[in-house]
Amino acid sequence: MSISSVIKSIQDIMRKDAGVDGDAQRLGQLSWLLFLKVFDAQEELLEFEQDNYQAPIPAKYLWRNWAADEQGITGDELLDFVNDDLFPDLKNLVAPIDKNPRGFVAKEAFSDAFNYMKNGTLLRQVINKLNEIDFTDSNERHLFGDIYEQILRDLQSAGNAGEFYTPRAVTRFIVQMIDPQLGESIFDPACGTGGFLACSFDHVKEHYVSTGSDHQTLQQQIRGVEKKQLPHLLCTTNMLLHGIEVPVQIRHANTLNKPLSSWEVEDQVDVIVTNPPFGGTEEDGIEKNFPSEYQTRETADLFLQLIIEVLKTKGRAAVVLPDGTLFGEGVKTKIKKLLLDECNLHTIVRLPNSVFAPYTSIKTNILFFEKGEPTQEVWYYELPLPEGVKAFNKTKPMKLEHLDNCRDWWGAGDTLAEKRHRLNREENEQAWKVSLDEIIQRNYNLDIKNPHQVEQVVHDPEQLLADYHQQQAEIGQLRSQIKEILAAAFNRNAGE
């Protein structure tokens, strides 16, 4: 049976359980089970490799000792074991990060996890289905990555304050153009389920790892922070699947909770690749972690400031941001000036408005920049929809090949190392450059249209509807900005 069939069967079994309500809980239930199974598959490998092996969690909670036998405990006995023993003991595990890092990972994974299932017989059926997947088999591990993404796409619903997952094609293109090297620290401050980190890990492994020592170096390079429990658990499992033995660098926290001034030099990183949440606002007080002139509750604007701060000099970043960041005024203007003063914003790739469909119709862009030298000019590349395609959607998502022309244009040379220098760029129907002087004249409005394209009148209903949704989204963003400006003015007046 294929892995996709196994996952579908598991979801069908869970639908029969009165305790599991909706897709989000099904995913939550599946996630902690997957974590324990993948965790134990790696434990078996470490036990084989290490002479002085010690289990990082009590042996009775290792998958092989309570779940692997399909004739094992079931019904109320299984439920009692999970609810009264396994969950409390893993949540309260004494596992210092320096002495038992893998135990620490397990404890973190279970910190906010929950067993939703109320029928122990159905839980046993789910466990037995999971046992049909062999996570010690490298082929099944690789295939599972595809299924993993499919589960996320299927369960991700619209309207969750800008929280959706980056299409694999966009993730891979960004990582290829950034080209992280062996030994460079790679950070995603809003890592979700770990798509950018997993892709970066695979990229470095494929291009730059040749020895066991290299592989150990690579395992230490990956860093991420995710504030929500479920994506954090999925990200940790994702890292285990990719061969990171101790993913303690994937922290369960809100990166924005830490005052910007308290980030130390040793916290700085070489590479940042991220798609921070946008369209949403942060909880009260978070903005106080940022300098007064840059304070806002718009999540994307706060993350952009953080990224500028956390990059090392000569560090490089690629960030997915909405159009609102490009054309927004007020605090957004100040943040854009900061970006252009402190970094070389060398490229903005403008994505078609359906890349993230159906999760959002907001138009998005990829901003590529390097810290340490101010911007002199910005290159734009407008990515068109493929010929004959009116819009991307769930059944017809963007593919990596749709970015081939942009990759070819990026710079002279055949290798990634050559392309990274961005030499011999030329203007064409999709590409143009804008000087810093022109951007300043526009009051740092970076929403610059393609001068080579004559705007066409469109009568297609689907396109008109997409345009309408985009306009509504932009109106919403403008409304939020106006509220912020008024609130700031009110606070100033109140303080006088």
N, C-alpha and C positions, 0 to 999 in steps of 0.2 A: 504494500500500500504506500502511496506517495505521502510526503510530509504534509502537503496541502490537504489531502484527504483526511489525514490524522487530525489536523487542526480543526477542520470542518466538523468531524465526528465529535470532537471534544466540545465544540460550541453547541452542537445539537444536544449532547448529554446535559450540559449545564442549563439549557433552556427548560429542562424538566424539573430543575431544583427550585423550590419555593424561595430559597434564600438569595438567589442571584437575580438581581433586578437590572436588566439592561446591559448594553454592550460594554460600558465602562467597567462594571463589576465583573463581567466575564473576563475582560482583559486583565483586571487586577488579580483575579483568582488564578488565571493561567500563568501570570507572571511570576508569582512566588513559587509555584510548582516547577516552572521552567528553570528558575534560578537554582533551586535545590538539585535538580537533575543535572544541569550543566556544571554546577559547582562540584558535585560528586564525581562526574566524569573526569574533571581535571584533577581531583584528589587522587583518583586511581592512578593517574599518570605520575603525579608527584610521589606517590607512595612507592611506585616502581623505580623511580629515578633516585630517591634519597635513602641513604642507609639509616639515618636517624630521624625518619619521618614521624611526626606527631600530628594527629588529627586536630584541626583548628576549632572544631565544634565537637560536642559530645558524640561519640561514635554511634549512639542509637538514633541520632538525627540525620546521619548520612543516608542518602537516598537508598543505597543498596541494602540497608539494614531494616527499613520499614516499608519501602514502597516497591522495590524491584520484584519481589515475589508476587505474581498475580493471584496466588492463592493465599496471600498474607492477610493481615487484619483488615476487616471491613465493617460496615454498619456502624452501630453506636460505639463499638470499641475503637474504630479508626477515628471517628469524630472526637471522642474523648482524648485520644492520644494527641491529635493535632491541636485541639483547642486548649487542653489543660496542661500539656507537657511541651510540645514542640514550640508553639508560638511564645508562651511566657518565657521559656528558657532561652530562646534565641534573642528575644527582645532585651532580656536582662543579662545576657552573656558578659562575663568579665573578660574582655579581650583588648588589652592596650595595643594601640596601633604600632608601637615599636617592638613589642614582644610577640604579638600574635596578629600580624596584619590581615591574614585571610579570615581569621575569626572576627576581626573588626569589620571587614567587608560584609560578612554574613549578618552581623548585628545591625549594621547600617541598613542593609537591604530589608530587614524585617522591622525596622523602627516604626514605620507607619503602615505596614502590610496588614491584611485582614483576611481571615477565612470566611467567605460569604456562604459557602455551601452548608446546607442543613441536613442533607441526606448522605449518610456515610456510604451507602451502597453505590450511589451515583458518583461519589468522590472516588471510590475504588475503581469504577469504570473509567473515569477520566485518567487516573494514574496509570491504569493498564494500557490505555491508548498512548499515553506519553512514552511508555516503555517500548513502543514500536519504533521510536526514533533512537538511533545510536549516536550519541554526541561524541563518542571517541573515534568515529569514522570521519575522516577529514572531508570526504565528499558530501556526507549528510550535513556536516557543520556548514559547509559552504552553501549548500542548497537552502539550508535553514535561514540564511541571511536574506534571501529573496522572499521567503514566506513571512519572515519577521516584518519586513517592510510592508508586505501586503496586508497583514493583520492591522498594522498601524493606519494604513490608508483607509481600510474598510471601516475602522472604528472612529476615525477622526471626524468629528462633526463640525459644521460651520458655526460661527458666532462665539467662539471661545476666546475672546479678547486677543485675537491675533496669534493664537497658538495653533500652528499647524506644522506639518513636517515638510522639509525641503525635498523637492523631487530629486531622485538620485542623479539625474543628468546634470542638474545645476550643481549639486555637491561635488561630483567628480570633475566637472569643468573647473570649478573654483580651486580645488586641490591641485589639479594639473597645472594651472597657471601660477599658483603660489609656489608649487614645487618644494614642499618641506624636505629638509635634508636630515641625514642621520645625525643625531646629537642635538638638534634644535628643539627647544621646548615649544609644544603645540598646544594651544589653549582655546577652548570654547566656553565663554562665560555664561552661556544659556544653552547648555548642550542637549537638552531634550533627551531623546533616546540614543544619542551618540552617533548620528549619521556622519557628521563632519569628522569626528574623532576616528571612527572606524575606517572611513575612507582615507584619512591621512595616514593611519597605521598601515593600511594595505599599500598605499603609494610608496612610503619609505621602505617597507619590506620588499616590495617588488623591484625597486630601482637601486637601493643602496645597502641592503643587508646581505652579507655573504658569509658571516661566521656566527658562532654561538654568542660570542662577545658582542657582536653588532646587535643581535636580537635582544640581549639583556639591556643594551643601551636604549633601544627603541621602546622597550616596555616602560622605561622611566620618562619618556618624552611626553606622553599623553596626559593632559590635564583638562578637567571639565567640572563645571558646577551646574546643578539643576535643583530648582527650589521645590518642585512638585515630586511627591513620593513615587507615583507610578512611573513617570518617565525616568526618574533616577534609578529605579529598580531595573527597568528595561535596559537602560544604558549600561549598568553594571554587568548585567547578563550578556549584553552585546560585547562588552570588552573581554569577558571570560571566553566567549565563543571565538574571539579573534586571537586568543592565546596570551592575553595579558593576565599573568598568574595572580597578581595582587593589585587589582584596580582601586587602590586606596586614594588615587589622585582624582577619582570621580566623587566629588563631595556633594552631600545633600544640604544645600543652603541657598540663600539668595545672594548672588554676587553683589547686588546693589546695597546690601545691608551694611557694608563696610565703608566708612568715610573715605572719600577719594584721597584725602591727605595722608591716610595711614597705610597706603600701599607703599611698601619699601622697595628699594632697588632690587633686592633678591627675589621679589615677587614678579618682576618684569619677565616678559617672554619674547621669544623670537618671532613666533607666528600666531596669528589669531584668525580663525575661520569660523564664521557664525552667522546665524539667521535669528537675531534677537526678536522677542515678541514685539509686535507693533500694533497700533490701533487701540491699545489698552492703556490704563493708567496704574501707577504704583500706589500702594497703600499710603495713608497719611504719614508723613515724617521721613519717608525714604529720601525725598528731595533735599532734606537738611544735610545729607551726607556729601552734598556737592557745593561748590562755591556759590555765593549768593547770586551773582549775576548770571549763573547758568542753571539756576534751579527750575525744575519743571517736574510734572508727574507723568509725562509721556515717556513710556518705557524705552522706546527706541532711542530717544534723545539722550537719556541717561546712559544707556549702554555705549553709545558712540563716544561720549566723554570718557567713560571708563576705559574703552579700548585704546584711545589716544594716550591715556595716562599709563596703561599697563604695558604697552609695547616698549621694547628696548629701542635705543637709538639704532637705526638701520633695520629694525624689525619691520615686518610687513603684515598686512591684514587684508582680508576680503570680507565684506559685510553686506548682507542682503537688507535693503532698506526701502521703505515705500516712497512714492512720489512726494508725499507730504513733507518728508524731510528735505527734499530738494527745493521745493518752492516756498516752504513755510517761513514765516517772519517772526519777529520778536526774539525770544530766547533761541529759536532755531537758527536765526541769522548769526547770533554770537557764537553758537557751537560750530557753524560752518566756517566762520572766520578763524576760529581756533584750529579747526582741522587743516585749513589751507595754510595757516601760519606755521604750524608745527610739523606738518606731514606733506609729502608730495602725493597729492591725489591725482595719480597719473591716468586712471582709466575709470570710466563709468559705463557699464554694460546695461543697456535699457532692455528689459525683458518684456515680451508680449503680455497683455493683461490677463491672459487665461492660464499662465504657467501654474498658478496655485489653485486653479478651479478644481472642485467646486467650493473650496474652503473660503476663498476671498476673491473679489473681483478687483481689489486695489492693485494698481500697477506697481511693479517692483523693479529695483535696480540692484546691480552688484557694484559696490564701491571698492576699488582696489587702491591701497595707499601704502606708503613707506614712511616711517618716522625719521625725522632728523634734518630734513631739508624742506624749505617752503615750496609750495606749488608754484610753477611758472605757467603751465598750461595743462588743460585737462582734455584728454582724448575721450570721445564718446563713440560707442558702437551700439547701433540700434538693431536688436535681433528681430528679424521679421518672422512671421509665421511661415511654415513651409508651404510651398505651392499647393493649392487645392485644399488646404486646411483652414477652416474658418476660426477654429478655436481649439485649444487643448482641453481635454476633459479626463475623467477617471479612466475611461476605456481607451482613450488615445492621449496618453501623457507625452510630455516632452521627452525626446530621446537625446542621447549624447551626440549623435550624428547631426542633430539640428544646430549644434554649436561648432561644427567643423569649420565653417567659413570664418567665424570669429577667431578660432584657434589659429588658422592659417594666417590671418591678418595680424595677429598679436605681435609678431616679430620675426625677423629673418632667422633662418636656421631650421634644421629638422628636429633637433633634440630639445627637450624641455629646458636644459641649461642655457642653450642659445636663445630660445624664445624669451627667457626670463629677462633678458637685457632690453627687449622691446625695440630693437633696431629696425630702421628702414620702414617705419609705418607710413602708410599713404592714405590720403583721403579717398573714399569711394562712395557709392550710393548709401552705404550703411554707416560709414565712419567719417567723423569730422573732429576738428580740434578747436578749442576756445582758449584764448589767452586769459591770464589772471586779471589784466586790466579790464577786459570786457566783463568778467564775473563781478569785479568790484563795482563797475558802473551799473550793473544789474542789482546792486545791493545783496550780493551773494546768493542770488536766485540761480540754482544749478539746474533748474528744469528747462533745459535748452533744447528746442525742437530740432529735428534733422533738417538742415538747410537744403539738402538735396532732394527732399521728398515734397511734392506738391500735395497738399491735403485734398483727399478725394471725398466726394460726397457719397456716403454709403446708404443704401436703401435696404440692406439685408436685415430682417427683423432680429436675428440672433445677435448680430453685431450692434445694432441700435440698443438692444436690451443690455448687452454687456457694457456699452458706453454709458447708459443710464445708471447702471449699478456703480460704475466707476465714479461718475459725477456725484452720486449720492455719498459715496465713501469719502470723496474729497471734500464735499460740503461738511460732512461730519467732522473731518479733521480740522477744517477751518473754524468750525464752531468751537471745537475744543481749544484751539489757539486763542480765539477771541476771549473765551472764558478765562484762560490763564492770564492774558494781558490785563483784563479787567480786575481779576483777583489781585494781581501784583500791584496795580495802581491803587486799589482799595487798601491793601496792606500798607503801602507807602503813606497814603493819606492818613490812615489810622495811627501810624507811628509818629506823625508830625505834630 
